[in-house]
């Protein structure tokens, strides 16, 4: 007669697998073994990740899990885990969930009591910081800045007194505007380091005063041909007590680019003030 323990259903494991950000040699032996043994690979872009699997000589069942379908697909992925299937979550490059999809899935997996295991590896954020020469005892990762100019400027203005090193991701088609706006918001003399095409053949670091680096990028024809990690030295001291962000100015900038509800939510995140109060104030400003 089977023991009670043998009848307990064994659930699968959700592996969070970091993949290379450019150089395929950065894929760890543990990551390769994990990809070999899992039943399913959940990928941000199955076409992109299939090329990596082909490079490893692997054929795997794949499913797409990205920003636009993660909430709808999470239950079906968790059901597979509860049936004993093992799944590797990968993003297009680097560590999943770091400005990439996966948060909803991982959170729900843990709420269901499922096993979630990280398989560490490449991460553009950490790789860039390690080689930048900026303070790393404290840093603040902001992911991608808003795409619209007004919201981006407002976000930078709200961060100019932050004493920790600031880190952003930026796309090549916005890098010139972002570099100029950083110099304007933080001052042309603020130290910055921009890392482009990390771990790839044309890896480049631009370092110096914000105004100088903005100029370097403007004259470099290759500057608009690679993904960037943008790092900004923190403020030398915290703002004096009583120095406050101009909330009305922030709301004007945000509502010029975004719906009022979204502008109020972003302003609440930046200021720590009540979202409802900011929403009402934004409506008043829009009516003026």
LOKOLNU-39462 format. One record per atom (N, C-alpha, C, O, CB): x negated, y negated, z negated. Coordinates in steps of 0.1 Angstrom, whole numbers, plus 2048, in hexadecimal, padded with zeros to 3 digits. Atoms other than C-alpha are relative to their C-alpha. Glycine has a CB too. Layout:
% LOKOLNU-39462
XYZ
...
This chain:
% LOKOLNU-39462
7F780C800
800800800
7F77F4800
7ED7F37F9
80A8007F4
80980C7FE
7F27DE80A
8017F77F3
80C7F67ED
8047F780C
80080880C
7E87C77ED
8077F3804
8097EF810
7F27FD7FB
7FA80D7FD
7FA7A57E9
7F77F7808
7FB7EF810
8047FA7F3
80A8097F9
7DA7937F4
7FF80380F
7FD7F9816
7F28017F9
8027FD7F2
7D97A5815
80C7FB808
80C7FA814
7FF80F802
7F48057F9
7FC79981D
8017F1801
8097EB808
80D8057F9
80080F800
7F4774817
7FC7FC80E
7F1800814
7F67FB7F6
8038047F2
7F5763839
7F37F7800
7F27EE7F8
80C7F7805
80C8077FF
7D3756843
8027F580A
8057F7816
7F4809804
7FE80B7F7
7D4733852
7F37FD807
7E8801803
8057F47F9
80C8047F9
7BC72686C
7F97F47FA
7FE7EE7F1
8037FD80F
80880C804
7A270A867
8007F680B
7FE7F9816
7F18047FC
80180B7F6
7A36E8877
7F27FA7FE
7EE7F57F4
80B7F57FD
80E805801
77F6DF87F
7FF7F2807
8047F1812
7F680A808
80280E7FA
7766BA886
7F2800805
7E97FE7FE
8037F57F5
80D7FE7FA
75A6BE89E
7FB7F3807
8017EE811
80180C80A
80680C7F9
7436A18A7
7F980580D
7F280F80D
7F57F97F6
8067FC7F3
7376A28CB
7F67F4804
7F77E97FE
80A80280B
80A80B7FD
71A68E8DC
8077F3805
8117F380B
7F780680B
7FC80D7FB
71E6698E3
7F97FD80D
7FB7F2813
7FE7F57F6
8078037F3
70866C902
7F680C803
7F781180E
7F97F3800
80B7F67FE
6EB6858FE
80680D7FB
80880F7EF
7F37FC7F8
7FA7F3803
6F86A98FF
7F78087F6
7FD8117F0
80280880D
8097F9809
6DA6B48EB
8037FD7F1
7FE8047E8
7F17FD803
7FC80380D
6EA6A48CD
80B8087FA
80F8077EF
8047F17FF
7F67F6804
7046BF8CB
7FA80A7F7
7F08117FB
80880680B
8067F7809
6FC6D38AC
80380F802
80D812809
8047FC7F1
7FE7F27FE
6F86F88AB
80D8057F9
81480E7FE
7F48087FA
7F47FC808
7146FA891
80C7FC808
816803809
8007F97F3
7F58047F8
72B6E68A8
80280A80C
80D80D80F
7FE7F2806
7FF7F67F5
7236FE8C5
80780D7FB
810812802
7F2803806
7FA7F3805
72B71D8B0
80E7FE7FC
8168077FE
7F88047F3
7F2802803
74B70D8A4
80980080C
81380580D
8017F27F8
7F98017F4
7567058C7
80280E806
80C81180D
7FA7F780A
8007F37FA
74E7298D1
80B8097F9
8128107FF
7F38077FE
7F87F7808
7637398B5
80F7FB7FF
8178037FC
7FB8027F2
7F2804802
7837238B4
80980580B
804809816
8007F0800
7F77FC7F6
7A272D8C6
8057F5809
8087F8815
80C8067F9
7FB80B7F8
7AC70B8D2
7F77F37FE
7F27F17F3
80F7FC7FC
80780D801
79B6E98D9
80A7F5803
8107F580D
7F480080A
7F780C7FF
7B06CA8D3
7F77F4804
7EE7F07FC
8087FE7F3
80980B7FA
7A06AE8E8
8087F4803
8137F4807
7F980680C
7FB80E7FC
7A66898ED
80380080F
80D7FB813
7F67F57FC
7FF7FF7F2
7A168F912
7FB80E804
7EF811804
7F87F4808
8037F27FD
7A26B491D
7F680180B
7EE80980C
80C808802
8098007F4
7916AC93E
7F17FD7FC
7E8804800
8047F680B
80D804804
77469B92D
7F980B7F7
7EE80F7F9
8007F37F8
8057F6809
7706B6912
7FE80D807
7F5815803
8098027F4
8017F47F9
7746D292A
7F2801807
7EC80B808
80A80280B
80E8007FA
7536C793B
7F68047F6
7EC80A7F9
7FD7F2806
80A7FC80B
7416CA919
80180F7FE
7F78167FD
8047F87F3
7FF7F2802
74F6ED915
7FA80880B
7F4812809
80F8047FE
8067F97F4
7456F7938
7F17FF7FF
7EA809803
8057F980D
80E801802
7226EA930
7FB80B7F6
7F08107F8
7FC7F27FB
8037F580A
722703913
80480E805
8018177FE
8077FD7F3
7FC7F37FA
73071E929
80C8067F9
80E8127F8
7F580A7FF
7F47FC808
75171F915
80C7FE808
80E7F380E
8007F97F3
7F38027FB
774723921
80A8027F4
80A80C7ED
80480A80B
7F780080C
78E71A906
80D7FA804
80F7F380D
7F97F77F6
7F38067FF
7B2713903
7FF7F27FB
7FA7F07F0
80B8087F8
80280E804
7B56ED901
80E7FA7FF
8177FE806
7F77F980A
7F4808800
7D06D58F8
7FC7F17FD
7F27EE7F7
80A8047F4
80380E801
7D06AF8FA
8067FA7F3
8127FC7F0
8057F880C
7FB80780C
7D369B8DA
7F97F2800
7ED7F17FD
7FC8087F3
80580E7FE
7CF6758DF
8097F67F9
8137FA7F3
7FE7FD80F
7F880B807
7DD6548D2
80E800804
8177FD7FC
7FA7F3804
7F38017FB
7FC6578E7
80980C7FD
81580B7FE
8007FE80F
7F87F4802
80767A8DD
7FD8077F2
8038117EF
7FE80A80B
8047FA80C
7F76818BB
80B8037F6
80C80E7F1
7F67F87F9
7F57FE809
81667D8A6
80A80B805
80E8137FD
8087F37FE
7F77F67FB
82B6928BD
7FA80E800
8018187FF
8057FC80E
8077F37FF
8116AE8C0
7FB8067F3
7F88117F2
7F57FF80A
8067FC80D
8066B089C
80780D7FA
8008167F6
8007F57F6
7F97F5805
8216C8891
7FD80D807
7FB818801
80F7FE800
8037F47F8
81A6E18AD
7F18057FD
7EF8117FD
8027FE80F
80E7FC803
7F46E08A5
8008067F2
7F98107F0
7F77F4801
8007FA80E
7FB6E6880
80780E800
8038167F8
8077F67F6
7FA7F37FF
812703889
7F680A804
7F68167FF
80C7FF809
80A7F77FB
7F671389C
7F68047F4
7F280F7F3
7F87FA80C
8097FE80B
7DF70F87D
80780A7F6
8008137F1
7FC7F37FA
7F97F8809
7FA71E867
80280F804
8048187FC
80D7FA7FC
7FF7F37FB
7FC73C87E
7F2807801
7F1812806
80680080E
80D7FA801
7D7742879
7F67FD80B
7EB80280C
80180F800
8098047F5
7C8731898
7F77F67FB
7FB7ED7F3
8097FB80C
80A80B804
7A871D893
7FF7F680C
8007FA817
7F28077FE
80080B7F6
7A66FC8A5
7F47F67FD
7F17F37F2
80E7F87FF
80A80A801
78A6E48AC
8057F3806
80A7F2811
7F3804808
7FC80D7FB
7936BF8AF
7F37F9805
7EA7F77FD
8077F87F5
80B8087FB
77B6AB8C5
8057F4807
8117F380C
7F880980B
7FD80C7F9
77B6888D3
7F87FF80D
7F080880F
7FE7F37F7
8088017F4
76C67C8F4
7F17FF7FD
7E9804804
8047F4808
80E801804
74C6748E2
7FF7FC7F1
8077F47EC
7F87F5809
80280380E
73F6738BE
8098077F7
80E8127FA
8027F17FE
7F87F980B
75267B89E
80E7FC801
8127F0801
7FA7FB7F3
7F1803800
77867E8A0
8047F77F5
7FE7F87EA
80880D801
7FA80980A
78D66588D
7F87F37FE
7FE7E97F8
8018077F3
80780C802
77264A88E
8037F880D
7FC7F8817
7F08027FF
7FB8077F5
7856328A5
80580980B
805806817
7F67F6806
7FB7F57F7
7936528B5
80C8067FA
80E8057ED
7F580A804
7F47FA805
7B36668B1
7FC80B7F6
7F18107F5
80880780B
8027F580A
7B7680895
8057FE7F2
8078077EB
7F2804800
7FC80380E
7C266E876
80D8077FC
80E80D7F1
8017F17FE
7F37FB803
7E6679878
7FF80F7FE
8048157F4
80A7FD80B
8027F2801
7DC69D87E
7F98057F3
7FE80E7EC
7F980580C
8087FC80B
7C269F863
8087FE7F3
8088067EA
7F37F97FF
7F880480C
7D968E849
80B80B7FE
80D8107F3
8067F2801
7F57F7802
7F66A5850
7FB80E7FD
8018167F6
80880080D
8057F3803
7E06C4850
7FD8017F1
7FF80B7EB
7F3802808
80380080E
7D46BB82D
80C8007F7
80D8077ED
7F77F47FC
7F4800808
7F76B4821
80780E800
80E8117F7
80A7F6806
7FA7F2800
8016D782C
7F780A7F9
7FA8167F8
80280480F
8097F7807
7E36E5819
7F7809809
7F2813805
8088097F7
8087F87F7
7D16F1838
7F17FC7FE
7EE7F17F9
8047FD80F
80E802801
7AB6F383A
7FB7F780B
7FD7FA817
7F880D7FF
8068097F7
7996D684B
7F17FF7FD
7ED7FC7F2
8077F1800
80E7FF802
7746D9850
7F87F780A
7FA7F8817
7FB80E802
8088097F7
75C6BE85F
7F4807805
7ED80E7FE
7FC7F37F9
80C7FC7FA
7416C8877
7F87F4804
7FB7EF80F
80280A80C
80680E7FE
72A6A9875
7F880080D
7F380B812
7F87FC7F4
8098027F5
71769B892
7FF7F2804
8007E97FB
80580880C
80280E7FB
71367C8A8
80C7F77FC
8177FB7FC
7FE80180F
7F680B803
72565C89E
7F97F3804
7EF7EF7FF
8058007F1
80680C7FB
71E63C8B1
7FD7F67F5
7F37EF7F5
8087FA80B
80180980B
724627892
7F48027F8
7EC7F97F6
80C8017F7
80B7FC809
70A63987D
7F37FF808
7E97FA803
80280D7F9
80C8007F8
6F163D899
7FB7F2803
7EF7EF801
80380780E
80380E7FE
6F26188A1
7FA7F97F3
7F07F27F4
80C7F8805
80480680C
6EF60D87D
7F28057FC
7EA7FD7F6
8098037F4
80D7FB804
6D1624877
7F47FA807
7E97FA802
80080F802
80B8057F8
6BD613892
8007F1801
7F87EB808
80080680D
7FE80E7FE
6C95EF88F
7F77F77F8
7F37EC7FC
80E7FD7FD
808809808
6B35E2873
8097F67F8
8037EC7F3
7F67F9808
7F8808808
6D15D2862
8038077F2
8028137F1
80D7FC807
7FD7F980D
6DB5D883D
80B80A802
815808808
8057F57F6
7F77F57FF
6ED5F983A
8058057F2
80D80E7F1
7FA80C807
7FB7FD80D
6F35FA814
80F7FE7FF
8168057F7
7F97F97F5
7F28027FF
7155EC81C
8037FC80E
7FD7F3814
8057F47F6
7FC8057F3
7265EA83D
80F802802
81580A7FA
7F980980B
7F28007FE
7495E584A
80380380F
8007FB817
8077F27FC
7FD7FC7F2
7555F7869
80E7FC804
8187FF7FD
7FF810801
7F38067FB
7715E587C
80580780C
810803811
7FE7F2802
7FB7FA7F4
7745FC89A
8007F680B
7F77EE80D
80E8067FE
7FF8097F4
77F5EA8BA
8077F37FB
8117F47F5
80780780B
7F980D802
7885C58B7
80C800809
80D807813
7F67F5803
7F48017F8
7AA5BB8C5
7FC7FC80E
7F27F5811
8097F57FA
8038027F2
7AA5BA8EB
8047F1804
7FD7EC80D
80880A809
7FC80E7FC
7BC5988ED
7F77F67FA
7F47F77EE
80F7FD7FD
80A809804
7A657A8EA
8037F97F3
7FB7F87EA
7FE7F580A
7FC80780C
7BA5678D0
7FF8087F3
7FA8047E9
80D7FA801
8007F780B
7BE5858B9
7F18047FC
7EE8057F0
80880D803
80E7FC802
79958E8BD
7F97F47F8
7F17F77EF
7F980380D
80680B807
78E56B8B3
8057FF7F2
7FD7FC7E9
8037F3807
7FB80180D
7A556B895
7FA80B7F7
7F68087EC
80F802800
8067F5807
79758D88A
7F27FD7FC
7EE7FF7F1
80080D808
80E804803
77358088C
7FF7F57F6
7F77F57ED
7F97FC80D
80080B809
77B56087A
8038057F2
7FD8007E8
80B7F6804
7FD7FB80D
78A57485E
7F58087F9
7F580A7ED
80D809801
80B7F8805
76A58885A
7F37F87FE
7E97FE7F9
7FD80B80A
80D807800
75056D85B
7F97FE7F3
7ED7FC7F2
8027F2806
80680180E
74B56C835
7FD80D7FA
7F980E7EF
80A7F87F7
8037F3805
748591832
7F18027FE
7E9800807
80680B809
80F7FF803
726599821
7FB80E805
7EE80F806
7FE7FF7F1
8057F47FB
7245BD82D
7FD7FF80F
8037F7816
80B80C7FE
8027FF7F2
7165C684F
80D804807
81380E803
7F480A804
7F47FD7F8
7325C6869
7FD80880C
7F3806812
8077F3804
8027F77F5
7355E1883
80D801808
818803803
7FB80E7FC
7F58007F7
74C5E08A2
7FC80A80B
7F180B80F
8047F2805
8027F97F3
7505F68C1
8067F680A
80F7EF807
80880E801
7FB8087F6
7545E38E1
7FE80680E
7F480D810
7F97F2800
8007FA7F2
75B5EC906
7F87F6808
7F77EA805
80E802805
8098087F7
7445DF922
8077F4806
8017EA808
7FA80880A
7F980C7F9
75F5C9932
8037F57F7
8077EA7FC
80C805807
7FD80B80A
7645B5912
7F47FB7F9
7F47F27F1
80B8047F6
80C802808
7405B4905
7FB7F1801
7F77EB7F7
7F5809804
80580D7FF
737592913
8097F67F9
8037ED7F2
7FF7FC80F
7F7808808
756581905
7FE8027F1
7FD7F87E9
80E802804
8027FD80E
7515928E4
7F37FA7FA
7F37F57EF
80180F7FD
80D806804
72D5888E1
8007F17FE
7FB7EC7F4
7F580480A
7FF80E801
7355648E7
8097FC7F4
8067F27ED
8067FA80D
7F780380B
7525658CE
7FA8037F3
7FD7FC7E9
80D808802
8077FE80C
73C5748B4
7F67F57FC
7F67F07F1
7F880E801
80880C802
7235588B8
8087F47FB
8037EC7F3
7F87FD80D
7F780B804
73F53F8B5
8058017F2
8067F87EA
80B7FE80A
7FA7FE80D
74F54F897
7F68007F4
7F97FB7EA
80880D800
80A7FE80A
730558883
7F57F6800
7ED7F57F6
7FB80E800
80C8097FF
71853E88F
7F6806809
7F3812809
7FA7FC7F3
80A7FB7F6
6FE5408AA
7F48067FA
7ED80D801
7FC7F4809
80C7FB806
6E3548891
80280D7F8
7F88137F3
7FB7F57F6
7FD7F4807
6F4566881
7F980C807
7FA80D813
80F8037FF
8077F57F9
6DF585887
80A80B804
81380F7FD
7F68067F6
7F77F57FA
6EF5A089D
7F780A807
7EC80780A
80A7FA809
8067F57F8
6E55C18AD
80B806808
81580B802
7F880A7F7
7F67F97F7
6F85CF8CB
7F980C806
7EE80B80C
8057F680B
8057F47FB
6F25F38D4
80880580C
81480680B
7FF80B7F5
7F97FB7F4
6FB5FF8F7
7FB80D805
7EF810805
7FE7F580C
8047F37FA
6FC622906
7F88087F7
7EE80E7FB
7F97FE80E
8087F980A
6F06328E6
7FE80F804
807816808
8067FF7F2
8047F27FD
6DD6538EB
7FF80380F
7FB80E813
80980A7F9
8017FD7F2
6DF650911
7F37FA806
7EB7F47FF
80C7F9807
80C8047FA
6C464992A
7FD7F1800
7F17ED7FF
80080580F
80280E7FF
6C962492B
8047F97F2
8097EE7F2
8087F980B
7FD80680D
6CE61E905
7F87F37FF
7EC7F2801
7FC80A7F5
80580D802
6C85FA8FD
8057F97F4
8117FA7F0
8037F780D
7FC80880B
6C85E48DE
7FD7F2803
7F27EE807
7F98057F3
80280E7FF
6CC5BF8DF
8017FA7F2
80B7FC7EB
80C7F980A
80080580E
6C25AE8BF
7FB7F27FF
7F37EE807
7F780A7F7
80480E802
6BE58B8B2
80B7F87FB
8157FD7F6
7FA7FA80C
7F580A803
6D356C8AB
80B802809
80A806815
7FB7F2800
7F47FD7F8
6F756F8B7
8007F880D
8047FD817
80C7FD7F8
8018097F4
6F25528CF
7F780680B
7F9806817
7FD7F27FD
80A7FB7F7
6D35618DE
80480E806
803810812
7F38037F8
7FB7F37FA
6E25848E2
80B7FE80A
80C805814
8048097F4
7F68037F6
7005768F3
7FA7FC80D
7FF800818
8097F57FA
8078047F3
6E956690C
7F980B807
7F980C813
7F67F57FC
8067F47FA
6D5586911
80A808807
80780D813
7F98087F5
7F57F77FA
6F5599919
8057F980D
807800817
80B8027F7
7FB8077F4
70057E932
7F780280C
7FC802817
8017F17FC
8097FF7F5
6E1581947
7FC80E803
7F481180D
7F37F87FD
8047F27FE
6DD5A7944
80B807809
816808804
7FE8087F3
7F67FA7F7
6EF5B7962
80580E7FB
8108137FF
7FB80280E
7FC7F3805
6F15D894F
8088007F3
80D80A7EF
7F38097FD
7F980280D
7025CA930
80F804801
8148087F7
7FF7F27FC
7F27FC7FF
7255D193E
80180E805
80C81180B
8067F680A
7FF7F27FB
71D5F5946
7FE80B7F6
7F98157F8
7F580280B
8017F680B
71F607925
8087FC7F4
80A7F07F1
7F28037FD
7F980280D
73260B904
7F67FA7F6
7EA7FE7F6
80680D7FB
808807809
7255F58E8
8048037F1
8108067EE
8017F1802
7FE80180F
7215F78C2
7FA7F27FC
7EF7F07FF
7F980C7F8
80480E803
7205D38B6
7FF7FF7F1
8088027E9
80B7F6805
80380180E
7105CC894
7FD7F27FC
7F57EB803
7F580A7FC
80280D804
7115AB882
7FB7FF7F1
8018057E8
80D7F7801
80580280E
6FC5A2863
80B7F97F7
8117F07FC
7F27F87FF
7F6806808
71359A846
7FC7F27FC
7F07ED7FD
8018087F3
80380D804
716577838
7F68007F4
7F680A7ED
80D7F97FB
80A80080B
6FA56D820
8057FF7F2
7FF8037E9
7F67F5803
7FA80180D
712566804
80F800803
8147FC80D
7FC7F37F8
7F28007FF
73756A7FE
8057F2800
7FE7E97FB
8078087F4
7FB80E800
74D54B803
8027FB7F2
8068037E9
80D7FF808
7FE80580D
7505347E6
80E8017FC
817801805
7FC7F1800
7F27FE805
76F5387D0
8087F4805
8037E8803
8008017F1
7F780B7FB
78B5237DF
7FF7FE80F
8077F7814
7FC7F37F9
8018017F1
77F527803
80980B805
807817803
7F2802805
7F67F67FC
79D538813
8027FF80F
7FF7F5816
80D7FD7FA
7FD8007F2
7A6543836
80C7F8803
8167F87FB
80380F804
7F58087FC
7BD52B848
80B80A806
80A80E811
7FC7F580B
7F77F67FC
7DB54284A
8097FB80B
80C803815
8098047F4
7F88057F5
7F052C860
7F880080D
7FE804818
8047F17FD
8088007F4
7D3529879
7FF80F805
800812811
7F27FA7FE
8007F27FD
7D054F878
80C805807
80C80B811
7FD8097F4
7F37FC7FA
7F555487F
8027FA80E
808800817
80B7FC7F6
7FF8067F3
7F453B89B
7F880780B
7FD80A816
7FC7F1800
8097F97F7
7D754D8AC
80680E803
80681280F
7F28017FA
7FB7F27FE
7E756F8A7
80D800808
80F808811
8028077F3
7F38007F9
80B5668B2
7FF7FA80E
8087FC816
8097F77F8
8038047F2
7FC5568D2
7FE80C809
7FF80B815
7F57F6801
8047F57F9
7F15788DC
80980D7FE
809816806
7F28047FE
7FA7F4804
8075918CA
80F7FD7FB
8127F27F8
7F98067F4
7F2801806
82C5978C0
7FF7FC7F1
7F57FF7EA
80880D801
80180680D
83458689F
7FF80B7F5
7F780A7EC
80D7F87FD
8017F580A
8395A788C
7F28067FF
7EC8087F5
80A80B804
80E7FA800
8175B5897
7F67F57FB
7ED7F97F4
7FC80480F
80980B804
806593891
8017FF7F0
7F67FE7EA
8047F2806
7FF80180F
81459386D
7F980C7F9
7F380B7EF
80F8007FC
8067F4806
8085B7867
7F17FE800
7EA8027F6
80480C808
80E8027FF
7E55AE873
7FB7F67F6
7F17F77F0
7FC7FD80F
80480B809
7E458E85F
8008067F1
7F88027E9
80A7F4801
8007FA80D
7EE5A2840
7F48097FD
7EF8087F2
80D8097FE
80B7F8802
7D25BA845
7F37F87FE
7EA7FC7F6
7FE80A80C
80C808801
7B959E849
7FF7F87F3
7F57F57EE
7FF7F780C
7FF80980B
7C558982C
8048067F3
8018017E8
8097F5803
7FB7FA80C
7D45A1813
80D7FA7FB
8127FE7F0
7F67FF7F6
7F3807804
7F458B812
80B809804
80A81380C
8017F2806
7F47F97FE
817598814
80480080F
8047F5815
80C7FB7F8
7FC7FF7F2
8215A4837
80D7F9803
80F7F280D
80180F805
7F38077FE
845598833
7FF7F17FF
8057EA807
80A8057F5
80280E802
83A576827
7F97FA80D
7FD7EF812
7F87FC7F4
8078047F4
822573845
80980080C
8087F8815
7F3808802
7F77FF7F5
83D57E85C
80A7F4801
80C7EE80B
80980D7FF
7F780B801
855563850
7F87F3804
7FD7EA80B
8057FE7F2
80880C7FC
839549853
7FD7FF80E
7FC7F4814
7F38007F7
8038007F2
830554876
80C7FC808
80B7F5812
7FC80E804
7F48047F9
854550880
8027F07FF
8067EA809
80D8067FA
7FF80F802
85452C872
7F67F980A
7F97EF810
7FD7FC7F2
80A8067F7
834524885
80480180F
8027F7816
7F28077FE
7FC7FE7F2
8425328A6
80B7F6803
80C7F280F
80580E802
7F48097FD
86151B8A2
7FB7F1801
8037E9806
80A8027F5
80580D800
84C4FC89E
7FC7FB80E
7F87F0810
7F47FE7F6
